[in-house]
Amino acid sequence: MISKGLIFKSTILLPAAFFLCLQAFSQTRQTLLTITTEPGSTVWIDDIRFGKTDSSGKINIKNLGGTRHNIRVRADGFKEIAKAVSSAQGEVNIPLIKTTDPAELAFQEAEKLSLRDREKAAEGYRKAIKLKPNYPAAYIGLARVLSESGDTDGALKAIRDMRRIAPANAEASAIEGRVYKDMGEEAKAVAAFRRSITQARGFQPEAFTGLGLLYKEKAEAAGAAGSLDDEAANYAEAAKDLSTGLKQLAGAPDASVLYQLLGLIYERQKKYDDAIRIYNEFLQRFPDSNEAPTVRSFIEQIKKQMP
């Protein structure tokens, strides 16, 4: 005869185990978000670039995570469109409308030129700004292309000019941090990156990446100077910031580099289990990348070093 106490315990334990299994399943299940729009469109999710749509106008985003996201789509000759979604899976259709806005067309031309002729791209961004002075994206593009050209003064001026119309733009502050970092202005770079993170309410992978790279370089300098405590402290800060940036990128193409940087830092910290974990995550996210064979060799080398 089965006691009432045993029956009571079973009714409590079985549902608990069931819900734990469901929770584990939800954490490991794969998700797929398919976005359909114009062919060759560039797609951003939460202001992170995920790539271009194929010849059929589709792009597949795997394992995005979270629920609410903002999708932004841009294609040459079309008006840029943003759409909010409440799921990281399923299908989203985003039709675009042709644009005749001369400022937007000038901006799109500058974006194309930025890949091959930065001087002409800067002219294009300035043209877009002249046509539409209240155009934050054009100021951002101008600041980036000037920074990449080594014109730090021009890049900082573009950011200052943009702040007259958008004083709390997080992306501008992240670019400012990169400019100051390249100039060797460490304190100003850190302040700009942290301001960017605050302006974005904690979600700013570019700023976290900038901080991570800055502290990585500080760790390397400290190690070269024989200051082991400073080296360890800066590597710890770099790992923290790069890890946060990596999580926020959510598998976007730029995450590929961060996985490798973070793995390298873990190796230097002799955190071999963490290095192997992060390299394996890279292989899961980017199994067909050109760097995959090299990352596999990193794992094998680490295993040989482990006791």
Phi and psi in degrees as GROMACS dihedral restraints (atoms count N, CA, C in turn):
[ dihedral_restraints ]
;  ai    aj    ak    al  type     phi  dphi    fc
    3     4     5     6     1   -86.4    20    10
    4     5     6     7     1   130.4    20    10
    6     7     8     9     1   -74.2    20    10
    7     8     9    10     1   155.3    20    10
    9    10    11    12     1   -64.1    20    10
   10    11    12    13     1   -33.2    20    10
   12    13    14    15     1   -62.8    20    10
   13    14    15    16     1   -40.3    20    10
   15    16    17    18     1   -67.0    20    10
   16    17    18    19     1   -40.5    20    10
   18    19    20    21     1   -61.4    20    10
   19    20    21    22     1   -42.9    20    10
   21    22    23    24     1   -62.6    20    10
   22    23    24    25     1   -45.4    20    10
   24    25    26    27     1   -62.0    20    10
   25    26    27    28     1   -38.4    20    10
   27    28    29    30     1   -64.2    20    10
   28    29    30    31     1   -40.0    20    10
   30    31    32    33     1   -67.6    20    10
   31    32    33    34     1   -23.0    20    10
   33    34    35    36     1   -85.2    20    10
   34    35    36    37     1   -46.4    20    10
   36    37    38    39     1   -72.3    20    10
   37    38    39    40     1   -39.3    20    10
   39    40    41    42     1   -63.1    20    10
   40    41    42    43     1   -48.9    20    10
   42    43    44    45     1   -61.8    20    10
   43    44    45    46     1   -36.5    20    10
   45    46    47    48     1   -62.1    20    10
   46    47    48    49     1   -45.7    20    10
   48    49    50    51     1   -63.4    20    10
   49    50    51    52     1   -39.4    20    10
   51    52    53    54     1   -60.6    20    10
   52    53    54    55     1   -45.8    20    10
   54    55    56    57     1   -69.1    20    10
   55    56    57    58     1   -32.8    20    10
   57    58    59    60     1   -64.2    20    10
   58    59    60    61     1   -39.9    20    10
   60    61    62    63     1   -64.4    20    10
   61    62    63    64     1   -42.0    20    10
   63    64    65    66     1   -61.5    20    10
   64    65    66    67     1   -41.4    20    10
   66    67    68    69     1   -64.2    20    10
   67    68    69    70     1   -43.5    20    10
   69    70    71    72     1   -62.9    20    10
   70    71    72    73     1   -39.6    20    10
   72    73    74    75     1   -63.9    20    10
   73    74    75    76     1   -42.5    20    10
   75    76    77    78     1   -65.8    20    10
   76    77    78    79     1   -29.8    20    10
   78    79    80    81     1   -77.6    20    10
   79    80    81    82     1   -23.7    20    10
   81    82    83    84     1  -107.9    20    10
   82    83    84    85     1   -10.4    20    10
   84    85    86    87     1   -67.6    20    10
   85    86    87    88     1   149.6    20    10
   87    88    89    90     1   -87.9    20    10
   88    89    90    91     1   142.7    20    10
   90    91    92    93     1  -122.5    20    10
   91    92    93    94     1   154.1    20    10
   93    94    95    96     1  -141.0    20    10
   94    95    96    97     1   123.1    20    10
   96    97    98    99     1  -112.5    20    10
   97    98    99   100     1   121.0    20    10
   99   100   101   102     1  -107.7    20    10
  100   101   102   103     1   121.8    20    10
  102   103   104   105     1  -108.4    20    10
  103   104   105   106     1   129.3    20    10
  105   106   107   108     1  -119.1    20    10
  106   107   108   109     1   127.7    20    10
  108   109   110   111     1  -156.3    20    10
  109   110   111   112     1  -152.1    20    10
  111   112   113   114     1   -70.7    20    10
  112   113   114   115     1   144.1    20    10
  114   115   116   117     1   -59.4    20    10
  115   116   117   118     1   142.3    20    10
  117   118   119   120     1    74.6    20    10
  118   119   120   121     1    14.1    20    10
  120   121   122   123     1   -78.8    20    10
  121   122   123   124     1   145.3    20    10
  123   124   125   126     1   -90.2    20    10
  124   125   126   127     1   135.0    20    10
  126   127   128   129     1  -119.2    20    10
  127   128   129   130     1   128.2    20    10
  129   130   131   132     1  -114.5    20    10
  130   131   132   133     1   142.3    20    10
  132   133   134   135     1  -123.9    20    10
  133   134   135   136     1   121.1    20    10
  135   136   137   138     1    54.4    20    10
  136   137   138   139     1    40.3    20    10
  138   139   140   141     1    66.3    20    10
  139   140   141   142     1    19.0    20    10
  141   142   143   144     1  -110.0    20    10
  142   143   144   145     1   126.9    20    10
  144   145   146   147     1   -74.3    20    10
  145   146   147   148     1   123.9    20    10
  147   148   149   150     1  -107.0    20    10
  148   149   150   151     1    -6.5    20    10
  150   151   152   153     1   124.7    20    10
  151   152   153   154     1  -165.3    20    10
  153   154   155   156     1  -113.0    20    10
  154   155   156   157     1   152.2    20    10
  156   157   158   159     1   -73.9    20    10
  157   158   159   160     1   154.2    20    10
  159   160   161   162     1   -81.0    20    10
  160   161   162   163     1  -171.1    20    10
  162   163   164   165     1   -64.8    20    10
  163   164   165   166     1   -18.2    20    10
  165   166   167   168     1   -93.8    20    10
  166   167   168   169     1    -1.1    20    10
  168   169   170   171     1    86.3    20    10
  169   170   171   172     1    15.8    20    10
  171   172   173   174     1  -112.3    20    10
  172   173   174   175     1   150.0    20    10
  174   175   176   177     1  -141.3    20    10
  175   176   177   178     1   135.2    20    10
  177   178   179   180     1  -105.1    20    10
  178   179   180   181     1   128.4    20    10
  180   181   182   183     1  -113.9    20    10
  181   182   183   184     1   115.5    20    10
  183   184   185   186     1   -97.0    20    10
  184   185   186   187     1   140.7    20    10
  186   187   188   189     1    51.3    20    10
  187   188   189   190     1    50.3    20    10
  189   190   191   192     1   -66.8    20    10
  190   191   192   193     1   -39.5    20    10
  192   193   194   195     1    82.3    20    10
  193   194   195   196     1   164.6    20    10
  195   196   197   198     1    70.0    20    10
  196   197   198   199     1  -172.2    20    10
  198   199   200   201     1  -126.4    20    10
  199   200   201   202     1   -60.4    20    10
  201   202   203   204     1   -86.5    20    10
  202   203   204   205     1   130.3    20    10
  204   205   206   207     1  -142.6    20    10
  205   206   207   208     1   155.6    20    10
  207   208   209   210     1  -112.5    20    10
  208   209   210   211     1   120.3    20    10
  210   211   212   213     1  -101.6    20    10
  211   212   213   214     1   132.9    20    10
  213   214   215   216     1  -124.7    20    10
  214   215   216   217     1   134.0    20    10
  216   217   218   219     1  -128.0    20    10
  217   218   219   220     1   135.0    20    10
  219   220   221   222     1  -135.4    20    10
  220   221   222   223     1   134.4    20    10
  222   223   224   225     1  -141.8    20    10
  223   224   225   226     1   145.6    20    10
  225   226   227   228     1   -58.3    20    10
  226   227   228   229     1   129.5    20    10
  228   229   230   231     1    86.8    20    10
  229   230   231   232     1    -0.8    20    10
  231   232   233   234     1  -121.3    20    10
  232   233   234   235     1   155.7    20    10
  234   235   236   237     1   -73.8    20    10
  235   236   237   238     1   134.9    20    10
  237   238   239   240     1   -66.7    20    10
  238   239   240   241     1   135.5    20    10
  240   241   242   243     1  -125.8    20    10
  241   242   243   244     1   140.6    20    10
  243   244   245   246     1  -120.8    20    10
  244   245   246   247     1   143.6    20    10
  246   247   248   249     1  -144.2    20    10
  247   248   249   250     1   133.0    20    10
  249   250   251   252     1   -88.7    20    10
  250   251   252   253     1   139.0    20    10
  252   253   254   255     1  -127.6    20    10
  253   254   255   256     1   155.3    20    10
  255   256   257   258     1  -113.3    20    10
  256   257   258   259     1    20.0    20    10
  258   259   260   261     1  -150.7    20    10
  259   260   261   262     1   151.6    20    10
  261   262   263   264     1   -96.7    20    10
  262   263   264   265     1    12.0    20    10
  264   265   266   267     1  -144.2    20    10
  265   266   267   268     1   168.8    20    10
  267   268   269   270     1   102.7    20    10
  268   269   270   271     1  -160.4    20    10
  270   271   272   273     1  -123.7    20    10
  271   272   273   274     1   137.9    20    10
  273   274   275   276     1  -128.0    20    10
  274   275   276   277     1   126.8    20    10
  276   277   278   279     1  -105.7    20    10
  277   278   279   280     1   125.8    20    10
  279   280   281   282     1  -127.0    20    10
  280   281   282   283     1    90.6    20    10
  282   283   284   285     1   -71.2    20    10
  283   284   285   286     1   143.0    20    10
  285   286   287   288     1  -108.3    20    10
  286   287   288   289     1   156.3    20    10
  288   289   290   291     1  -116.8    20    10
  289   290   291   292     1   136.6    20    10
  291   292   293   294     1   -58.0    20    10
  292   293   294   295     1   144.7    20    10
  294   295   296   297     1  -117.2    20    10
  295   296   297   298     1   145.5    20    10
  297   298   299   300     1  -118.9    20    10
  298   299   300   301     1     7.7    20    10
  300   301   302   303     1   -66.6    20    10
  301   302   303   304     1   113.9    20    10
  303   304   305   306     1   -61.5    20    10
  304   305   306   307     1   -33.0    20    10
  306   307   308   309     1   -67.1    20    10
  307   308   309   310     1   -44.0    20    10
  309   310   311   312     1   -65.7    20    10
  310   311   312   313     1   -39.4    20    10
  312   313   314   315     1   -66.7    20    10
  313   314   315   316     1   -39.0    20    10
  315   316   317   318     1   -64.8    20    10
  316   317   318   319     1   -40.2    20    10
  318   319   320   321     1   -63.5    20    10
  319   320   321   322     1   -43.9    20    10
  321   322   323   324     1   -63.1    20    10
  322   323   324   325     1   -38.7    20    10
  324   325   326   327     1   -65.4    20    10
  325   326   327   328     1   -39.5    20    10
  327   328   329   330     1   -63.9    20    10
  328   329   330   331     1   -38.7    20    10
  330   331   332   333     1   -60.6    20    10
  331   332   333   334     1   -42.0    20    10
  333   334   335   336     1   -66.0    20    10
  334   335   336   337     1   -43.4    20    10
  336   337   338   339     1   -66.3    20    10
  337   338   339   340     1   -26.9    20    10
  339   340   341   342     1   -61.2    20    10
  340   341   342   343     1   -20.1    20    10
  342   343   344   345     1   -83.3    20    10
  343   344   345   346     1   -17.2    20    10
  345   346   347   348     1  -135.2    20    10
  346   347   348   349     1   -21.3    20    10
  348   349   350   351     1  -147.9    20    10
  349   350   351   352     1    92.4    20    10
  351   352   353   354     1   -66.2    20    10
  352   353   354   355     1   -34.1    20    10
  354   355   356   357     1   -63.9    20    10
  355   356   357   358     1   -46.1    20    10
  357   358   359   360     1   -68.8    20    10
  358   359   360   361     1   -32.7    20    10
  360   361   362   363     1   -63.3    20    10
  361   362   363   364     1   -42.8    20    10
  363   364   365   366     1   -60.3    20    10
  364   365   366   367     1   -40.0    20    10
  366   367   368   369     1   -61.6    20    10
  367   368   369   370     1   -40.7    20    10
  369   370   371   372     1   -64.7    20    10
  370   371   372   373     1   -42.8    20    10
  372   373   374   375     1   -63.5    20    10
  373   374   375   376     1   -41.1    20    10
  375   376   377   378     1   -64.5    20    10
  376   377   378   379     1   -36.6    20    10
  378   379   380   381     1   -63.2    20    10
  379   380   381   382     1   -43.8    20    10
  381   382   383   384     1   -61.5    20    10
  382   383   384   385     1   -40.8    20    10
  384   385   386   387     1   -66.9    20    10
  385   386   387   388     1   -39.7    20    10
  387   388   389   390     1   -63.1    20    10
  388   389   390   391     1   -39.4    20    10
  390   391   392   393     1   -72.9    20    10
  391   392   393   394     1   -33.5    20    10
  393   394   395   396     1  -141.1    20    10
  394   395   396   397     1    89.3    20    10
  396   397   398   399     1   -57.9    20    10
  397   398   399   400     1   -28.5    20    10
  399   400   401   402     1   -93.1    20    10
  400   401   402   403     1    68.7    20    10
  402   403   404   405     1  -136.0    20    10
  403   404   405   406     1    79.4    20    10
  405   406   407   408     1   -54.5    20    10
  406   407   408   409     1   -40.3    20    10
  408   409   410   411     1   -62.3    20    10
  409   410   411   412     1   -34.0    20    10
  411   412   413   414     1   -69.4    20    10
  412   413   414   415     1   -39.8    20    10
  414   415   416   417     1   -63.6    20    10
  415   416   417   418     1   -41.0    20    10
  417   418   419   420     1   -61.7    20    10
  418   419   420   421     1   -47.9    20    10
  420   421   422   423     1   -59.1    20    10
  421   422   423   424     1   -42.7    20    10
  423   424   425   426     1   -63.2    20    10
  424   425   426   427     1   -45.2    20    10
  426   427   428   429     1   -60.7    20    10
  427   428   429   430     1   -42.3    20    10
  429   430   431   432     1   -64.9    20    10
  430   431   432   433     1   -47.6    20    10
  432   433   434   435     1   -68.8    20    10
  433   434   435   436     1   -34.1    20    10
  435   436   437   438     1   -69.8    20    10
  436   437   438   439     1   -39.5    20    10
  438   439   440   441     1   -61.4    20    10
  439   440   441   442     1   -45.1    20    10
  441   442   443   444     1   -67.2    20    10
  442   443   444   445     1   -23.1    20    10
  444   445   446   447     1   -85.7    20    10
  445   446   447   448     1    -5.3    20    10
  447   448   449   450     1    88.7    20    10
  448   449   450   451     1     4.7    20    10
  450   451   452   453     1   -89.1    20    10
  451   452   453   454     1    78.6    20    10
  453   454   455   456     1   -66.9    20    10
  454   455   456   457     1   -38.5    20    10
  456   457   458   459     1   -63.3    20    10
  457   458   459   460     1   -43.5    20    10
  459   460   461   462     1   -64.3    20    10
  460   461   462   463     1   -38.5    20    10
  462   463   464   465     1   -65.1    20    10
  463   464   465   466     1   -44.3    20    10
  465   466   467   468     1   -65.9    20    10
  466   467   468   469     1   -35.7    20    10
  468   469   470   471     1   -65.3    20    10
  469   470   471   472     1   -41.4    20    10
  471   472   473   474     1   -60.5    20    10
  472   473   474   475     1   -39.1    20    10
  474   475   476   477     1   -67.0    20    10
  475   476   477   478     1   -43.3    20    10
  477   478   479   480     1   -62.1    20    10
  478   479   480   481     1   -42.4    20    10
  480   481   482   483     1   -63.4    20    10
  481   482   483   484     1   -39.4    20    10
  483   484   485   486     1   -66.4    20    10
  484   485   486   487     1   -33.2    20    10
  486   487   488   489     1   -67.0    20    10
  487   488   489   490     1   -14.4    20    10
  489   490   491   492     1   -68.5    20    10
  490   491   492   493     1   -27.5    20    10
  492   493   494   495     1  -107.9    20    10
  493   494   495   496     1   -21.6    20    10
  495   496   497   498     1  -143.2    20    10
  496   497   498   499     1    77.4    20    10
  498   499   500   501     1   -66.0    20    10
  499   500   501   502     1   -20.2    20    10
  501   502   503   504     1  -116.6    20    10
  502   503   504   505     1    36.2    20    10
  504   505   506   507     1   -77.6    20    10
  505   506   507   508     1   115.2    20    10
  507   508   509   510     1   -67.5    20    10
  508   509   510   511     1   -37.2    20    10
  510   511   512   513     1   -64.7    20    10
  511   512   513   514     1   -39.6    20    10
  513   514   515   516     1   -61.2    20    10
  514   515   516   517     1   -41.5    20    10
  516   517   518   519     1   -66.5    20    10
  517   518   519   520     1   -35.3    20    10
  519   520   521   522     1   -65.7    20    10
  520   521   522   523     1   -41.4    20    10
  522   523   524   525     1   -64.1    20    10
  523   524   525   526     1   -42.0    20    10
  525   526   527   528     1   -57.5    20    10
  526   527   528   529     1   -42.7    20    10
  528   529   530   531     1   -60.6    20    10
  529   530   531   532     1   -42.1    20    10
  531   532   533   534     1   -63.6    20    10
  532   533   534   535     1   -41.1    20    10
  534   535   536   537     1   -62.4    20    10
  535   536   537   538     1   -48.5    20    10
  537   538   539   540     1   -63.9    20    10
  538   539   540   541     1   -36.1    20    10
  540   541   542   543     1   -62.5    20    10
  541   542   543   544     1   -44.9    20    10
  543   544   545   546     1   -65.4    20    10
  544   545   546   547     1   -27.1    20    10
  546   547   548   549     1   -82.2    20    10
  547   548   549   550     1    -8.1    20    10
  549   550   551   552     1    82.3    20    10
  550   551   552   553     1    12.7    20    10
  552   553   554   555     1   -90.1    20    10
  553   554   555   556     1    78.5    20    10
  555   556   557   558     1   -59.7    20    10
  556   557   558   559     1   -48.5    20    10
  558   559   560   561     1   -63.3    20    10
  559   560   561   562     1   -42.0    20    10
  561   562   563   564     1   -66.9    20    10
  562   563   564   565     1   -36.4    20    10
  564   565   566   567     1   -64.5    20    10
  565   566   567   568     1   -47.8    20    10
  567   568   569   570     1   -60.8    20    10
  568   569   570   571     1   -43.4    20    10
  570   571   572   573     1   -62.5    20    10
  571   572   573   574     1   -41.1    20    10
  573   574   575   576     1   -67.5    20    10
  574   575   576   577     1   -43.3    20    10
  576   577   578   579     1   -62.3    20    10
  577   578   579   580     1   -43.8    20    10
  579   580   581   582     1   -69.0    20    10
  580   581   582   583     1   -35.7    20    10
  582   583   584   585     1   -63.3    20    10
  583   584   585   586     1   -40.9    20    10
  585   586   587   588     1   -59.0    20    10
  586   587   588   589     1   -44.7    20    10
  588   589   590   591     1   -63.0    20    10
  589   590   591   592     1   -41.6    20    10
  591   592   593   594     1   -64.9    20    10
  592   593   594   595     1   -43.9    20    10
  594   595   596   597     1   -63.3    20    10
  595   596   597   598     1   -31.6    20    10
  597   598   599   600     1   -91.7    20    10
  598   599   600   601     1     9.5    20    10
  600   601   602   603     1    56.7    20    10
  601   602   603   604     1    39.7    20    10
  603   604   605   606     1    94.6    20    10
  604   605   606   607     1   -12.0    20    10
  606   607   608   609     1  -109.8    20    10
  607   608   609   610     1    94.6    20    10
  609   610   611   612     1  -154.6    20    10
  610   611   612   613     1    80.1    20    10
  612   613   614   615     1   -59.4    20    10
  613   614   615   616     1   -31.9    20    10
  615   616   617   618     1   -64.1    20    10
  616   617   618   619     1   -41.3    20    10
  618   619   620   621     1   -69.0    20    10
  619   620   621   622     1   -42.2    20    10
  621   622   623   624     1   -62.8    20    10
  622   623   624   625     1   -38.9    20    10
  624   625   626   627     1   -64.6    20    10
  625   626   627   628     1   -42.6    20    10
  627   628   629   630     1   -59.2    20    10
  628   629   630   631     1   -44.1    20    10
  630   631   632   633     1   -62.7    20    10
  631   632   633   634     1   -43.8    20    10
  633   634   635   636     1   -59.9    20    10
  634   635   636   637     1   -43.2    20    10
  636   637   638   639     1   -66.5    20    10
  637   638   639   640     1   -39.1    20    10
  639   640   641   642     1   -61.8    20    10
  640   641   642   643     1   -47.0    20    10
  642   643   644   645     1   -71.0    20    10
  643   644   645   646     1   -30.1    20    10
  645   646   647   648     1   -62.7    20    10
  646   647   648   649     1   -44.3    20    10
  648   649   650   651     1   -65.4    20    10
  649   650   651   652     1   -37.7    20    10
  651   652   653   654     1   -64.1    20    10
  652   653   654   655     1   -39.6    20    10
  654   655   656   657     1   -63.7    20    10
  655   656   657   658     1   -42.9    20    10
  657   658   659   660     1   -64.1    20    10
  658   659   660   661     1   -40.3    20    10
  660   661   662   663     1   -65.6    20    10
  661   662   663   664     1   -41.2    20    10
  663   664   665   666     1   -64.5    20    10
  664   665   666   667     1   -41.0    20    10
  666   667   668   669     1   -63.7    20    10
  667   668   669   670     1   -40.7    20    10
  669   670   671   672     1   -64.9    20    10
  670   671   672   673     1   -29.5    20    10
  672   673   674   675     1   -87.2    20    10
  673   674   675   676     1    -2.1    20    10
  675   676   677   678     1    83.3    20    10
  676   677   678   679     1    12.4    20    10
  678   679   680   681     1   -93.5    20    10
  679   680   681   682     1    87.3    20    10
  681   682   683   684     1   -67.5    20    10
  682   683   684   685     1   -36.6    20    10
  684   685   686   687     1   -64.5    20    10
  685   686   687   688     1   -44.8    20    10
  687   688   689   690     1   -65.4    20    10
  688   689   690   691     1   -37.2    20    10
  690   691   692   693     1   -60.7    20    10
  691   692   693   694     1   -48.2    20    10
  693   694   695   696     1   -63.5    20    10
  694   695   696   697     1   -43.1    20    10
  696   697   698   699     1   -64.0    20    10
  697   698   699   700     1   -41.7    20    10
  699   700   701   702     1   -73.6    20    10
  700   701   702   703     1   -34.7    20    10
  702   703   704   705     1   -64.7    20    10
  703   704   705   706     1   -38.0    20    10
  705   706   707   708     1   -63.8    20    10
  706   707   708   709     1   -42.0    20    10
  708   709   710   711     1   -67.1    20    10
  709   710   711   712     1   -40.7    20    10
  711   712   713   714     1   -62.3    20    10
  712   713   714   715     1   -44.3    20    10
  714   715   716   717     1   -62.8    20    10
  715   716   717   718     1   -40.4    20    10
  717   718   719   720     1   -63.1    20    10
  718   719   720   721     1   -46.9    20    10
  720   721   722   723     1   -70.6    20    10
  721   722   723   724     1   -42.4    20    10
  723   724   725   726     1   -66.1    20    10
  724   725   726   727     1   -36.5    20    10
  726   727   728   729     1   -63.1    20    10
  727   728   729   730     1   -41.3    20    10
  729   730   731   732     1   -65.3    20    10
  730   731   732   733     1   -45.0    20    10
  732   733   734   735     1   -60.9    20    10
  733   734   735   736     1   -39.2    20    10
  735   736   737   738     1   -64.0    20    10
  736   737   738   739     1   -44.4    20    10
  738   739   740   741     1   -61.5    20    10
  739   740   741   742     1   -39.5    20    10
  741   742   743   744     1   -71.6    20    10
  742   743   744   745     1   -28.0    20    10
  744   745   746   747     1   -70.0    20    10
  745   746   747   748     1   -23.1    20    10
  747   748   749   750     1    51.8    20    10
  748   749   750   751     1    43.1    20    10
  750   751   752   753     1    84.5    20    10
  751   752   753   754     1     7.6    20    10
  753   754   755   756     1   -63.4    20    10
  754   755   756   757     1   159.3    20    10
  756   757   758   759     1   -52.7    20    10
  757   758   759   760     1   -36.9    20    10
  759   760   761   762     1   -63.7    20    10
  760   761   762   763     1   -19.2    20    10
  762   763   764   765     1   -64.2    20    10
  763   764   765   766     1   -24.9    20    10
  765   766   767   768     1   -54.6    20    10
  766   767   768   769     1   -44.7    20    10
  768   769   770   771     1   -69.3    20    10
  769   770   771   772     1   -39.8    20    10
  771   772   773   774     1   -65.4    20    10
  772   773   774   775     1   -38.0    20    10
  774   775   776   777     1   -56.1    20    10
  775   776   777   778     1   -45.1    20    10
  777   778   779   780     1   -70.6    20    10
  778   779   780   781     1   -39.3    20    10
  780   781   782   783     1   -63.1    20    10
  781   782   783   784     1   -45.0    20    10
  783   784   785   786     1   -65.9    20    10
  784   785   786   787     1   -40.4    20    10
  786   787   788   789     1   -60.8    20    10
  787   788   789   790     1   -40.9    20    10
  789   790   791   792     1   -62.1    20    10
  790   791   792   793     1   -42.7    20    10
  792   793   794   795     1   -63.9    20    10
  793   794   795   796     1   -43.2    20    10
  795   796   797   798     1   -60.6    20    10
  796   797   798   799     1   -37.7    20    10
  798   799   800   801     1   -61.6    20    10
  799   800   801   802     1   -44.9    20    10
  801   802   803   804     1   -67.0    20    10
  802   803   804   805     1   -27.6    20    10
  804   805   806   807     1   -81.6    20    10
  805   806   807   808     1    -3.6    20    10
  807   808   809   810     1    63.0    20    10
  808   809   810   811     1    28.1    20    10
  810   811   812   813     1   -93.6    20    10
  811   812   813   814     1    73.0    20    10
  813   814   815   816     1   -66.9    20    10
  814   815   816   817     1   -36.6    20    10
  816   817   818   819     1   -63.1    20    10
  817   818   819   820     1   -41.2    20    10
  819   820   821   822     1   -66.8    20    10
  820   821   822   823     1   -38.2    20    10
  822   823   824   825     1   -63.1    20    10
  823   824   825   826     1   -45.0    20    10
  825   826   827   828     1   -63.8    20    10
  826   827   828   829     1   -41.6    20    10
  828   829   830   831     1   -59.6    20    10
  829   830   831   832     1   -45.3    20    10
  831   832   833   834     1   -71.4    20    10
  832   833   834   835     1   -35.2    20    10
  834   835   836   837     1   -67.0    20    10
  835   836   837   838     1   -38.0    20    10
  837   838   839   840     1   -66.0    20    10
  838   839   840   841     1   -37.2    20    10
  840   841   842   843     1   -62.2    20    10
  841   842   843   844     1   -40.0    20    10
  843   844   845   846     1   -57.8    20    10
  844   845   846   847     1   -46.8    20    10
  846   847   848   849     1   -65.3    20    10
  847   848   849   850     1   -31.9    20    10
  849   850   851   852     1   -70.6    20    10
  850   851   852   853     1   -39.2    20    10
  852   853   854   855     1   -76.7    20    10
  853   854   855   856     1   -40.3    20    10
  855   856   857   858     1  -128.3    20    10
  856   857   858   859     1    60.0    20    10
  858   859   860   861     1   -64.5    20    10
  859   860   861   862     1   -25.2    20    10
  861   862   863   864     1  -104.8    20    10
  862   863   864   865     1    11.9    20    10
  864   865   866   867     1   -72.2    20    10
  865   866   867   868     1   159.3    20    10
  867   868   869   870     1   -65.5    20    10
  868   869   870   871     1   -24.9    20    10
  870   871   872   873     1   -85.0    20    10
  871   872   873   874     1    -8.7    20    10
  873   874   875   876     1   -56.6    20    10
  874   875   876   877     1   -46.1    20    10
  876   877   878   879     1   -60.7    20    10
  877   878   879   880     1   -37.9    20    10
  879   880   881   882     1   -65.8    20    10
  880   881   882   883     1   -41.6    20    10
  882   883   884   885     1   -65.2    20    10
  883   884   885   886     1   -38.4    20    10
  885   886   887   888     1   -61.6    20    10
  886   887   888   889     1   -38.6    20    10
  888   889   890   891     1   -67.7    20    10
  889   890   891   892     1   -33.1    20    10
  891   892   893   894     1   -58.6    20    10
  892   893   894   895     1   -44.6    20    10
  894   895   896   897     1   -61.8    20    10
  895   896   897   898     1   -44.0    20    10
  897   898   899   900     1   -64.3    20    10
  898   899   900   901     1   -39.9    20    10
  900   901   902   903     1   -64.9    20    10
  901   902   903   904     1   -40.4    20    10
  903   904   905   906     1   -63.3    20    10
  904   905   906   907     1   -44.5    20    10
  906   907   908   909     1   -58.3    20    10
  907   908   909   910     1   -34.6    20    10
  909   910   911   912     1   -69.4    20    10
  910   911   912   913     1   -27.3    20    10
  912   913   914   915     1   -83.8    20    10
  913   914   915   916     1   -21.0    20    10
  915   916   917   918     1   -74.1    20    10
  916   917   918   919     1   144.5    20    10
